[in-house]
Amino acid sequence: MTRHCFLTPLLALGLALPLGVLAQQSDQPTIGADAGLRVGSIAVPYSGFASPEARAFFPKMLAAGGKAPPISGPIEQSRAFYDHMNSDRAARMEKLYAVKTHQETIGGVGADVVEPADGIAPRNRDRVLINLHGGAFLWGAHSGALVEAIPIASLGRIKVVSVDYRQGPEHVFPAASEDVEAVYRALLKQYKPSNIGIYGCSAGGVLTGEAVARLIDRKLPVPGAIGTFCASLVNLEGDSVYVAPLLNGQPVPEHPLRLNDLPYFKGASTSDPMVFPGQSPALLAKFPPTLLITGTRDMAMSSVIQSQTLLRRAGVETELHVWDGMWHSFFSDPEIPESRDAYRVIVTFFDRHLGRK
C-alpha cells in the first residue's frame, strides 16, 4: 500500500503545505511525558536543545493538528478551521505586541496593513515590508496574515503590508504572483525599491521567491531584501520530507506530495523557473539578500537548505537560521522563546539591509 503523510504539525499551524492523507496504520504514535515520540518500535526523544516552553507546547500542537478537516473536504471547512485557529493566535499576539491594523486596496489588490501602535520608527518612515501569508495557497488570508505581520511590525516599528493574494482552488498559478507584482508596483510610487522588503512563511515563502522571479522577468527593480521561511525556491525534496514526519509522530511516507500537487499549481510546469526559481542560476544571481528560516522538524528544511546553497553559488548574500526541535512555521505561536528569537532575527535582517543600496 502506498503511504502518504498528512503531517499533523503542519495542519496545527494553519499556515502549512498539506502532504497527503494519513494512511491507516496499526502503530499509532504516542507522546511521552518528556514530549518524546514513539511510532511502533521507534522511539524519538524530543530535542534537548529546545526550550522547556517548546517541550511543553509540542504535544499540544500535535493534538491540535488532529482536529483539522481533511484536505480533500470542502475548502470552506478548511478555511473556517484555520481562520478560527489563526484568529486565536492573532489575538494572543496583540496582547504581546501592540499594533493597529486596517484593510485597504493597493494596486487593485486587497491588503491587511499592520503598523506599530507607538508609531513607525523615524528610520523606517521610508521603508515598508510586504508579507505573503502561508496556507498552502488555499487559506490564511487576513487572520493568518496578521499572525505573520503583528510581531514584526511591532518589534521592528515598521509598516507591514500583507497581500490578500488570489489562492486555489478558485485560482491557479501565476495569479498570486500577479497580485504581488501589482502591490509592489503601487508601492514603488511611494518607496524606493531598496527600501522595500518581502517575506513569507510556508506557501508565502514559496510565493516570495516566485514574486521576485516575476519582478526580475518583468525587468522591475528588485526589493532591498527578502525572507523565505519554512519553504523556499525549490520543490519539497531531500531528507526532511521523510524524516520530519517521523519526528512529528507520523509514518515515513513512501511518496510525499510535492508543491506542484497543490490545487494552485494545476497546469503549471515544474521546470518553469517562475514556479521554482532555484532551477535557474542566472535568475538567482539577480536575487536580493535573502534570509532563510527553518527548523529540524520542518518537512521543508531540506528545500530551505538547498535554496540557500543555490543562492550562495549564484553569489547572493544569504543568512540561514535553523532552530533545533522546531516544526513547520513554529513562530506562528508567539509564546515560545524560539518564536521570539525568530522575530528578532527577521527584524534585525531587514533593518540591516533595507536602504543599503
C-alpha positions, 0 to 999 in steps of 0.5 A: 500500500502506498503511504502518504503523510498528512503531517499533523504539525503542519495542519496545527499551524494553519499556515502549512503545505498539506502532504497527503492523507494519513494512511491507516496504520496499526502503530499509532504514535504516542507522546511521552511525558518528556514530549518524546515520540514513539511510532511502533518500535521507534522511539524519538526523544524530543530535542534537548536543545529546545526550550522547556516552553517548546517541550511543553507546547509540542504535544499540544500542537500535535493534538491540535493538528488532529482536529483539522478537516481533511484536505480533500473536504470542502475548502470552506471547512478548511478555511473556517478551521484555520481562520478560527485557529489563526484568529486565536493566535492573532489575538494572543499576539496583540496582547504581546505586541501592540499594533493597529491594523486596517484593510485597504486596496493597493494596486487593485489588490486587497491588503491587511496593513499592520503598523506599530501602535507607538508609531513607525520608527523615524528610520523606517518612515521610508521603508515598508515590508510586504508579507505573503501569508502561508496556507498552502495557497488555499487559506490564511488570508487576513487572520493568518496574515496578521499572525505573520505581520503583528510581531514584526511590525511591532518589534521592528516599528515598521509598516507591514503590508500583507497581500490578500493574494488570489489562492486555489482552488478558485485560482491557479498559478501565476495569479498570486504572483500577479497580485504581488507584482501589482502591490509592489508596483503601487508601492514603488510610487511611494518607496524606493525599491531598496527600501522595500522588503518581502517575506513569507512563511510556508506557501508565502515563502514559496510565493516570495521567491516566485514574486521576485522571479516575476519582478526580475522577468518583468525587468522591475527593480528588485526589493532591498531584501527578502525572507523565505521561511519554512519553504523556499525556491525549490520543490519539497525534496531531500531528507526532511520530507521523510524524516520530519514526519517521523519526528512529528509522530507520523509514518515515513511516507513512501511518496510525499506530495510535492508543491506542484500537487497543490490545487494552485499549481494545476497546469503549471510546469515544474521546470518553469523557473517562475514556479521554482526559481532555484532551477535557474542560476542566472535568475538567482544571481539577480536575487536580493539578500535573502534570509532563510528560516527553518527548523529540524522538524520542518518537512521543508528544511531540506528545500530551505537548505538547498535554496540557500546553497543555490543562492550562495553559488549564484553569489547572493548574500544569504543568512540561514537560521535553523532552530533545533526541535522546531516544526513547520512555521513554529513562530506562528505561536508567539509564546515560545522563546524560539518564536521570539528569537525568530522575530528578532532575527527577521527584524534585525535582517531587514533593518540591516539591509533595507536602504543599503543600496 
